[in-house]
Amino acid sequence: MAKMDIKTNAVGHLTVVLLTGIALGVTTFKLDLESRDECRQFTADDDVRNVIKTKLKSVVPCACSEKQISLDYSFEKIGHCYRQWFFEDGVKQMCCYRADGMLQIGPPQGGYLTFESFWKNMSKIQRSCCLRDTTCDIFYDINPSDDCSAYKSPLLVTSFGDPHIETVDGAVFNFDGHGEYVFLKTSAIEIQVRLEYIYPGNVDATMFTAFSIYDYATGDFFEMHLDRQNNDINVYSNGTQICNANHKGPIYPCVYPPERGHCLVLAGDGKVIIQGCAVKDFATTIIFTAGKFMSLSINVIRYSENINITGLAGHLEDKAFVFRNGTKVYANSSAPILFYYGESWSLTDKTESNFNYSITNGNYTYYNEHHTRPRFLEELVGNLTALFEGYTNLNISLFNTTCINDWDNTPNVPCLLAIARTGDINQGIAEMSAAKEKHRIWEILHDHPPSVADSFPQNITVRYKEDFNWTIDLKNYVYDDNTDKDHLKFEVLTELPENEYTLDGGVFSWIIGTGLRYIDTAITFPAYDKFNATTYFGMSINYCGCQEPRECTFDSLNSNSTDDVNKASCVCPVYAEGLYCERINDMCRSFTCYQDNCNATAYQLLPSWPCAPCPKGMDETMTQKMQICEHIDECSLNYTGQDKCQQLCNNSIGSFTCDCRSGYILNADKHTCDDIDECAPDYTGKDKCQQSCHNTNGSFTCSCRSGYILNADKHTCDVIVGKTDDSVDVKCTKSQWDISVHMDMLKTQYPDIRPRDIFLGDSKCQGRLEGSILKFIYNISSCKTTEMTSGITNIFSNKLFYVIFDPVIPFLIRRHMWTFAVECDIIRGGTGNSHLHHGIETHHATYVEHYNVTVELYSDQQFQHPINGNIGIVHVGEDVYVKVSTAIPDWNTKMRLHTCFTRPNMNATREMDVVLIKNGCEVDSNTHIISQSTHETRFVFQDFEYLTNDEGLDIYCNATFCDSKDYSSGCVQACHQGPSLIG
């Protein structure tokens, strides 16, 4: 027999201590049999099924979160569950909650109904049934948990502070009366309130100091008195204190056990709660909260509008407050009118009072003889200077900051009025504390779990090795009325390996690996708002976990699939096996590879598996047991590979090289050829054309400009010299020129020559064509002819020009082809004779210095040979190199070339300007900028000549000077409109 010790504790409870494990086992087995028997009886009772089904239609629903039900004081807390204090129609609701604060539904820890008259030990039955999953499911099928679908946020109305009274309809008004009043009255219950001055002598501000409740049917009589010294509420029943709000411990009945039908008074945690009795006709609970002020909250039943409720907090009629005599005033009436409404509910005499004056050692007269009238400051709230007259701006600013609602950043009017009426900022702070608590409770009661957008993916497909990761920002799909998305909290519920996923700031990232191959798990996301209201959501997954993505098929699923995860079947290649083709077949023992290069793992994705590919230049043949590699002749005409040589081919064992014919170059691909463009500007071959070039495939030809002849090397040109003077006859008399130009002879040397391109001295002195002879008959002193005397001889000199004109600017000569000097010598008193001097005239350019900008001219691109006055000679059509610079030593100042132009001479008008550079941009097609630096710009242009002046031309340049760090549009060398020129 098992030995045991039996002890009795101080209150008579029996304690049994078993000393052997054998007896414990026997006892446990017996209890288990009893529990099973009790569960079996309950689940077999058909009557209880029907009763529960009927009661479920009228029972009080559960709140959706523990935070909400914790504010419903008609429920007592038992562990993780809450059960109604009173049976209603013989039933109590039990609501249970998970660790995250959300309602627990169903087995094994969900709520259920308990009954007053039968199956009274429902909690024991639930525990016994839930020893096994099958019977636990049956229990909750018979007695199901409430799912909170019928729960509605209660209408909680609160009166508090420097009194702000909220009616059972939710209308609010301020009432600073002094005395005792009917606060709320029905045909079955009456609540009276006592209002006293916050500070003696200050008639502007009063507060609740006591409430009395009288239930007509039961005779229950309770008073709640504010203990201002301790910020507590003392509760009295028939003049005797029974409890107080701030007692240690949880909220608990002040009188236990409560009597059926009577008022239940609970206290604790700074609150006094009254429920049951006639209160239940219009409210689930009435809550008194202690603090600097005493507040009263009524959890109004929504169908209470069918009950006639009068008093300060009574029903409105047609949106109007109802005086005691039946007079009505609109709810938005002025403060004085609403004050008179409140005064109409003052107690008329001692007989109407329900207060027990012995509690405070007072009497009716003491509390009711001074019904004073306060100042009405509401109309000054919009003008803080007037509301707080006499206070400094600093104080007013402090008051305003104190009285701001942090949930919507608006002024809190009761707070401002409390400070204005009392002159005490602490009264405003107390008002704000009560207002914040009221708003917090409102948010909790009206809170709903976060919602998930319809756009959240319900199903995803992921492939191992193909999809490196799958990422989603959950914040983009979840929203909540009371919580910003950045303040929502997220978790992930999954059995995936932790190294395969992360959740950071609401962003879930899944590294697609092999973890899901052999795990039966879904991916579920809980989303929490700031009150921990929770939503669970997730998606189904199509998972391709085969060793290679191409092996997956969703036409059939593998044996590890679940309801939430569809796992693709794998079609394995010859080199692999296993559920996911994860094992490689080693064929090297039975397969012969070229040069024995076999590796079943390394070459598994190659057509040559299990062998290495044949070396480049060899053809591969795979048989069932052998790899054959044979040499390929890439130079064969029958070879069709993409690397076939385009032109020349040199074959070798296992390889080959390509080459190109003359005039072509081998491309980077080593088998195609491209034509060499010998006419390209960057071509540097010794046979580069000196003047004109024409490219052809594999070759090119050179040619020369008019007046030049191609040399024997086929790429350089020389000036044509020889018989030009034979085509020109010069005659003169003492009064006129008589010059003949034989055009046929000239065209043999200059095929493109035209009569209009030849003139004598001046472009106005054109020749007259007579057949093939171009005649110049002009007065001997005209056409810019010069005259000098040598002894008895008058010498007349001129020039015959062949030029190329600018195609756009008609007065510009772009090139001299040749120039003949003609001379006529007239001997005074005798006969005259003439002779021809042939030569090539030259043209020179000058420069002009403008402001502090220096313009220097050079004949070479290295800028080594300057052109100074008549020292340097430049031919029309040749390149002139220009350096524009400044000598300023300050490197913090930069010069930007703006404009360069030419004129025939310094006296010429602007109409003769030829612009080379404008706004920093090349304008003339024969002008090119070479380089730019902080103090210097270099460019080149092709020399030309004005018709009106063959002696040269002037060059003018303007520049802009800027700070070196100025990168505005006017200080950057580019084509733009710049600022005014300064140099």
C-alpha positions, 0 to 999 in steps of 0.5 A: 500500500502506498504511504501518504502524509495528511496535513490540514492547513489553517483554513481547514483545507486538506492537503495530501502529499503522496510519497510514492510514485505508484500511488500517484500513478493509480490516482492519476489514472482514476482521475483520467477515467473520471474526466473521460466519463464526464466528457463522454456524458456531456458530448452525448447530451443531445439536450445541451446542444439545443440549449446552447444553440438557442442561447448563442443567439442572445448572449453578449458577444466577445470583444475582438482584443483583450485590450477592449474586453479589459475595459468592459468591467462586466467581465472578470479576468480569470487567467487568459480568459474573461467571464461575465460577473453575472448570469444573463438569462442563465448564461455567462459568456467566457472569452479567452485571448492569445498571448498577442492579445487577440481572441482565441477561437476554438480548441484547445484554449478558446472561450465557451458558455457556462450555465447557471442551472445545468452542467455547472462545472463547464470549465472542468468538462472543457479540461477533461474533453481537451485531454485528447484532440478528437474529444476537444474538437467535439466539445467546441463543436457543441459549445463553440467560442464566440468569434466577435463578429457580432461585437460592436464598439460600446457608446462610452459617455464620460463627464469629468473635470471642470464639469463637462457633462456628456449625455447618454446621447453623446452631447457635451456641455460645460456646467459650473453650477454649485449645489446638488442636482439630478444627474440621471433619472429613469423610472427605476433608478436615480443618480444625483451629483454634488458640485463644489468650488474647486477653490473656495471663493472662486465661483467660476470653477466647480467640480464633482465631489460626490454621487449618490445612486438609488435603485427603487426596486431593490432599495440599494443605496450607494454614495461615491465621495471624492477624497481630494487629499488622496485622489481616491473615491470612498464608497458608502452603502447606507452611510457605511464605507464598504471600499475605496477605488485605490485599494490594493489588488485587482478590481473586485466586488466590494460586497461578496457574494453579490445578491441576485438582482441587486447592484454589484459594486466593484472597486480597484485600480482607481475605479468604482464600477456599478452594474446590474440592478436597474443600471442594466436597463440602459448601461452595462456599467457605470464607472467612477474614476479617481484622480484630481477630478472625479469622472463618471463614465456610462457604458450605454446600451445602444437600445437605451433610447427607448427608455425615458432618461432625464437629468443633466445627462438625460436624453435629448429630444429633437436635438434639444436639452429638456429642462425639468419643466419640459422647456427645450433649448437647442444643444448648440445654445450659448453657455448662459442658456445651457447654464440655466438648463443645468440649474433647472435640475437642482434639487428642490428641497431636502426631501428630494436629496438622496445624500446621507449628510452624516458622511460629511457632517454637512446638511442640505442647506450647506451644499445648496444655499449658494447657487452662484453664477460663473463668468461665461468665458467660452466666447473668448476662446478664439482670443487668448489675449482676452481670455487670459487678460493680465497674463504675459505673452510667455504665460499665454504661450505656455497655456496654449502649448499645455492645452493641445490635443496630441492626437489631432494637434487642435486646442483643447477648449476645456483645458483653456477654460479650466486655466482661465477660470482657476488661474491654475495651470495644474487644473489644465494639466489635469483636464488634459490627462483626463482628455487623453485617457478618454481618447485612449479608451475611445481608440481602443474600443473602436480599434480594429485589426489591420486590413490587408489589401486585395492586391496582396499576392495570394499565390507566388511561384519561386524556383530554386537557382532561378529566383535568387530571392523573393522580397515584399514590403508588407507595409505596402499592403497593410493599413490601419485606421489608428496606426501609420504604416511605418508604426505597424509591427510585423512577424513571420511564422514559418519553419523555414531555416532561419538563414533563408529569410529575413524580416526587417522593418516590414520587408520580408526577403526569402532567399530561395534555397532547398529548405522547403524541400522536406519541410511542411510549412507555410509562410504566415505574417501577423500584423500588429497595430499600436494596440496589438490588434492582429491580422494574420495573412499569407499566401500559397506557394508554388515551389520548384525545388529541383536541382535545376529549374528546367527539371520542374513540372507543376503538371504533377506534384511531389509527395511533400506537397501540402495545402499551402505549398505545391511542390513541383515534380522533378523530371531528372536528366540521365546524369541525376536521380532523387526526388529533387534530382539532387544526386549525380550518377557517376558514369565514369567507371563505364564510359570512355572519354577522350584523353580520359577527361571524365567528371560526372559532376563538373560536366553535368550540364554539358552535352558531352557529359560525363566527359569534358568537351572535345578540344577546340578544332575537333568534332565531337561524337557521343556514343552510349559508351564512348566519346570520339573527338576528330580533327576539323579542317576549318579551311575546307570549302565545306566548313560551315562554322561561324568562325570560318575565315572570310578571306585567307585561311591557314589550317593547323592540327586542332586549330587554324588562323585567318588573314586578310588580303591587301587593303583589308584588316582582320577584325577582333573576332579573328575571322572576318575582314574589314576594308581599310579606309585610307581616306579616314582622317586618322589614317597614318599610312605613308601613302595617305593622300595629300589632297583629295581621296576616294576610298574603295573596297580594298583600295583607294585613289588620290586626286589633286585640287584644280591647279595641282597635278598628281605626282608619280607616287600617286598620293602627293600633289604639285602646283601646275607651272608652265604654259600659263603665260602663253595664254595671256597677251598684254598690249597697251597704249598711253591711254588704255590696257588691251589684254587678251586671255585665251580661255581654251589654253587655260582650260587645259591646265584649269578645267574648272576655270570660268571667265567671271573668276578672272579680273584685272586689279579690281573685281569690277574690272571683268573681262568681255568674252569674244569667242574663246578670248577674254578681253580686258579693255580699260583706261590705263589709269583705272582698275587700281593701276599704279603709275611711277616714272623712271627717267623718261619712262612712265611705268603702269603696273597692275595684276590679273587675278584668277580666284575662287569666291566664297559660295555664301559671302560674295565679297570674300576670296577664299583662294588664289589660283594664280596672279599675273603681274602686268606692266606697261612702259610708256616712253614720253615723246616716243613709241611704247612697248609692253611686257608681262611679268608672271608671278604668284602674289601673296597675301598677308594678315595683320592683327589688332590688340583689343583691351587686355586681350592679345591676338597672335598669328602663326603659320604652323600648328605648333605655334612656333612661326609667328606672322608679324606684319610683312615678315610672314607671308600667308597664301589665300586658302592656307591655314592661319593659327591664332592664339588669343591670350591675356597676360593677367597674373591672377589665376583666380580669374579665367578668360573665356573667348567670346567673339572673333571676326575680320574686317578688310581694314580698320576703317571698314564698316560692320557690314564687312565683318566676317564672324569666325567665332560667336558666343564661344562657338565656331561659326565659320565652317573653315574655323576650328577651336584647337584648345582652351585653358584658363588664360588662353584659347587657340584656333585655326581658320583658312585665310581668305581675301576681301574683294575690296582689299587684297593687301590683308585683313584685320582680326578682332577678338573679344573675351569674357573674364570671370571668377575661376569658380564661376560656372554660370552659363556666361563663364563656360566656353560653349555655344551660348549667349553670354554676358556683356563683353569686358575685354 
